[in-house]
Amino acid sequence: MRLLRRLWRDEQGQDLVEYALLMVLIALALTVGMRTLGCAISNVFSNAGANMTVVTT
């Protein structure tokens, strides 16, 4: 029982867990942002390529 009380009050690893969660959230946001940005860039180049083929033919 004393072990459980000591573990409940111990805050030694709390900062590490908070930083790890923050890094996971940042990585998730970057992944979603990059995926959205990648689709937008792909659409721009597809439109540019389609317009170039129309002009040359």
N, C-alpha and C positions, 0 to 999 in steps of 0.2 A: 504494500500500500504506500509506503514511503517513497518507493521508486516512482510510482505513478504521480504522486504529488510533486516530486522533484522534476520529472519530465514535463509536467503541466506548467510549472513556473519557469523552466529554463527557456531563455530566448536567444541562445547563442547562435543557432543556425537560421534564425528568422530572416535576417538581411539577405542571406544567400538565396533563400527561396523567393523572396520578393524580387530580387534582381533577375533570377532565372525566369520568373513569370513575366516580368517586363520585357525581357529579351524575346520570349516566345511571342508575345503580343506584337512587338515591333516587327519581327520576322514575318508574322502572318499578314500584317498590314502591308509590308513591302511586297510580299508575294501577290496579294490581290491587286495592288497598285501596278506592279510590273505586268501582270497578265492583262489588265485593262489597257495600259499604255501600249503593250505589244499589239493588241487587236487594233487600236486606233492607228498606229504606225503602219500596220499591214494594210489597212483600208486606204490610207493615203497613197501608198506606193502602188496598190492595185488600181486605184483610180487614175494615177499619173500614167501608168503603163497602158491602161485602156485608152486614155486620151491620145497618147503618142501613136498607137497603132491606127487610130481613126485618122489622124492627120497625115500619116505617111501613105495611106492607101487611097 
